[in-house]
Amino acid sequence: MANGGTWEATSLPVRPGLFINFRDAAIASIAGGTRGTVAVPIFTYTGGTAESGKFYTIETVSEGVELVGNANATPITRILQGGAKEALVYAVPAVGEGTATQQYANLRDAFSVQDFNVFVYPTTIDASEQTATKAWVESCREEGKHFIYVAGGDAASDADITAGNARSVLLKDPYIVNLVTGVVLADGTEVQSAEYTPFIAGLIAGTPINKSITYTEMPVANVTLRLKNSQVNTALISGSLVIIKDGNKVRIEQGVTTDSNAGERGKIRTTRAKQAVASDIPATARDSYIGKVDNNPNGQASLIGAIKGYLELMETDNVLMNPVVTLDPRYKSEGDKVFLAVAYTEVDSMERIFLTITV
């Protein structure tokens, strides 16, 4: 697991590691490693081979069916159909009556020491667990663990866009995506948003970090609630992920997180890039630098050059622009401490095109 996280000049971490001060001005994007793992807890797995309290990595639909049983495999199937490389499945231990809250707390704690890129529940959870999960996402981020959480709602909230938008406001966070739209499958089956979130999680995990999920066409026939243009605008401003029916196509309106502020939407693409920075640079440092390189001008130059080269490669792949890596002049790099200043510009997708035509 990553030994990193945020740091403060007045309270430096004790453990050896490379710590990133997670400031918006100094973070853009970086790629490296596989980002296709979706974590999902499965509460019912009778009829399968799964054992209570164990984790399993599933790469095919047939493996998922064998693991949890055909009747319980839909979330895993949707994750893989969405495009994820794999599903990290946890067979949640059963609990006694009245201890569901502890069950959810325990499963989140279990996932805290696993590696994945997106987290999702298989079905609806109540508002208290939604807010508890938000707190968990924030806590993990502070510990140096970065992932996206995809939330959704039940049929009642899907039928009332104001309820879905209220959930987005409740879950406001750059690492959270809130689906507010239910869908209709080709056979006419209606699927509430919470039960379709595994597909969205798989789509996010499977999309390259230099690409957006905006306007992605969904493999469904319709949505459970069609929205007016004004309602779509309000939803986006609220930070809601909306699926719309557009002619013969059903598509994601815009790949946004719940981190909406004064009309500016947080973007899934740039969030995943920030998460890559916070994960990949420390991983590279652990592998090649921490405990292996002298903390002198030559060693510092080597570390700076490696990180800058990594960022420049990502610049070539249109993940970021204008990377700069230097020693941070505010602090003295000596002893076993090295302070770096990293700056670059995020690259977003072209999603709003404004034309002025003069004739």
N, C-alpha and C positions, 0 to 999 in steps of 0.2 A: 504494500500500500504506500501511497505517497507520504513522504515526510516533508510537509510544507504547510502552506496556508498563508494567512495574512500576518503582518508583523507591525510593530510599533517601535519607534526609536527609543522610547523610554522603557520598553519591556521586551528585550530581545529574546527569542526562543532559546531554550537550553539545548535541545537535541541537535546533532549535526544535520545539516540539510541546506538546500537552497530555497530561500523564502521569497515569495513575490508579494510586493505591496500592490494589492489589486485595485489600482486606480484607473478610472475610465480613460484618463488622458494618456496612460502608458500601456494600454492593452488594446490589441486589435485581434489578429488571428494568426494561427499557425496550424499546420497539418502534420500528421505523422502518426503512424500506427492505425489500427483498425478501430473505427468508431461505430460498429454495427451491432452492439450488444444492448438488448432491451431486457431489463430486470422485471419480473412479474411474479408475485406470490400467487400460488394456487391453493385454495382452501379445501377443495374437494377433489380427491384423486382415487376414489374407489374404482376398481376395475382396471387399474394400471399398476405399474411396477414401482412407482415412487414410494419412498420410505419417509415417514414423518421427520421433519427437521433437517432434511438434506437438500443440497443444491445440485442442480443438473443443468448442463449446457446442451441445448437442443438446436440442431441445425436443419432438420427436415420435419415436415408435417407428420410423417409416419412415426418418427421418433416421439413426437409430442403425444400422439394418440396412444402409443404403447406406454408412455410414462404415466399419464394421468387418466387414461380411459377416453373412449370416443366422446362420451357425453360431457366431458370436462375440458376438452382440448381446444375449444373455439378461440380463447384468447391467444394461445400459442400459435395457432394457425394464422390468425389475423396479423400477429407480429411478423411472422415470416412472409406472409403475402404482401405486407406493407413494404418489404425490402430489407429488413434487418438481416445481418449475417447470421445471428444466433439469438436465442432467447435464454436468459439465465433464470431458471425456474426454481422457486423455493417451495417445497411441500410444507405448508404451514401446519404446525402441530395443533391438534384440536385443543379447545379449552373448555372449562366448565361454564355453566350458565352464569351470565352476569359479568364475565371477565373479557368480553370482546375488546374493550379498550386496551387491556393489557396485551391481548393477542396482537393487535396492530402495533403497539409500541415494541413488542418483542421482535416482530418480523422486520420492522424498520431498523432496529438495532442489529439484527442479523445481516441485513443488506449493507450496513455501514462499512463492513470490512470486506466487501466484494467489489470486483471491478466491472463496471458497466457504464453505458453512456446515456441511457434514457430509462426512467422508471415509470411504471404504470400499474394500476390495479386492474383486476379482471372484470370488475363490475362496479356498481354504485357503492359509495361510502357516504356516511352522513357528514354534515357540515363541521362537526367537531373534529372528525378525523381528517377532513380536508385541511383545516387550519393547523392541526398537529403535524400533518405531512409538510405543510409550508415551513413550519418551524424546524422540522428535520432537514429540509433542503438547505435552509439558511445555516443551520449548525454544521452540516457537512461541508458547506462552502468555506466556513471559517476554519475548518479542520484541514482544508486543502483537497477536498473531494468534490469534484464538479460533474454534475449531470443535470439533465432536463427532466422535469416531472410533468406528465401529461394528465390533466384532470378532465372530468366530464360530469354530466348530470343525469337525472332520471327522466322519464317520459314527461312528467309534469313540468319540470323546468325547461325541457326542450320545447314545450308548447308555448312557453312564455319567455320571449327573448329578454325581457327585463330581468327575469330571474337568473338567466344565464350570465348576463352582463354583471349582475350584482355579485355572482360568484367570481368573476374575473377581477372585480375590484377587491373582493375579500382576499384573493390569492395573488395580489399584485407582487410580482417578483420577476426579475429578468430571467430566472431559470425555470419558470412555470409557464406551461401552455394550457389554455382552458378551451376545450371544444364545447360549443353551445348548440350544436346542430345534430339532431338525430338523422338517420338515413333510412332509405327504403331499398332493400335488396332486389335483385332481378326477379325473384319469385314472389315479391310483394311483402316479404317479412319486414316489419319495422324494427329498427335497432336503435335503442336509446344511445345518447352520446357517450355515456360512461362505458358502455359495452363495445363502442366502436373506437375508443381511445387506443386499444392495443394496435389497431391498424395504423393510426396516426403516429404512435410511438415507433412502429417499425419503419414507417415512411421517413420520419425525422432521422432515425439512426442510419438508414440506408442511403440517405442523400449526401453526396459529397459536401464538405464544409465550404466549398467555394460555389455552391449552388443554393437556390432558394426553392421552397416548396410552394411558393405563390403560383396560382393558376394550375396546380397539378390536378389532372383529371382523376376523379375517383371511380372505382369499379362498382358503382351502385346505380340504381335506376332513378332515384329521386331523393329529396330531403323530406323530413316529416313536417317541416314548417318553412314555407316560402316567405322570404322577407322583402319588404319594400326597400328601395334605394336608401331612404332616410334611415331605416332600421339597420341596414348593413353599415352605413356610416357610423351610427351610434355604437354599434357592436365593436367595430374596429377601434374607435376612440377609447372604448372601455377596456380594450386589450383582449377581446374575444376572438378565438379562431372560428371562422364561419365557413360552412360549406353551403354553396348556393347551386340552384338549378339555372343554368345559362343556356337557353335554347335546348339542344339535344344533349348537352353535356352537364355533368355535375362536377364541380371543381372547388378547390380551396380558394377563397377570395384573396387572402394574404397570409403569409407565414409569420404570424405575430406571437409574441409572448404577452403575458398580462402586464408587463411593465410599461404601461401607457402613462404619459405625462404631458399635460397641456396639448393634447392632440398629436404628439409625437409618439409613434408606436415603437416598442421594442421589437427587434427582429430575431427570429430563430436562427437565421444564418449568422449574424454577427455574434449572437450569444454563444453559439457552438464554437465559433472561432476564438472567442475569449476563453472558453473552457479549454480549448486545445492549448492555448498559450500557458494557462495555469497548470496544465497537466504535463505537457511534453517537455518544456524547458527543464523543470526539476528532474524528470525522468532521465533526460540526457545528461544532466549534471551528475546524477547518482551513478550512472553507468561509467562515466569517463573522467570525472573531475573531483568529486567529493572524496577527500582522503587520499587522492592520487597525485595531485598537482600542488606545487609549492605556491604559497600566497606571496608572490613577489611580482615585479612588473612583467616578467616573462610569462608566469603562470596566469596572471590576470589578463594579459593580452591574448593568450591562448583561449581562455574561456570566452572572452568578448568576441573573438573572431569566430568561434564555433557557433555561438548563439546568433550572431549577425548573419553568418552563412546560412544557417537554418531558416532564418526569417527571409533572407533574399531568395531562397528556393521557393518559399511560399509566395513571395511577390511575383515570381515567374508564373505561378499557378493561379494568379488573380485572387488570392486570399487577402492580401494586404498591400500597402504601398509605403514607400519611403521609410524603411526601417532604420533606426539609429540605436546603437548600443554603446554605452560608455560607462566608466566608473561614475558613480553618483557623487558629485562634488560636495553634497551636503554632509556626507559622513566619511570617516576615515577608514579605508580598507586596510586592515592590519591584523596581526595575530591569525585567528582562524575565521575572521569575518571578511566578506567581500560584499560591497554594496554596488549594485548596477542600476543604471537608469536606462529604461527601455521605452522607446517611443515609435509609433508607426500609425498609419491611418487605416481604418477599417474600409473594406470594400463591400458595399451592399449591391444587391441586384437592381437593375433599372426596372422600376415597377410603376412609376407614375410619369407619364410623358405629356408635357404641355406644349401645345402648338399655337403659335401666333401666325396666322396666314393673312398676308396682304395681297389684295388683288386690285 
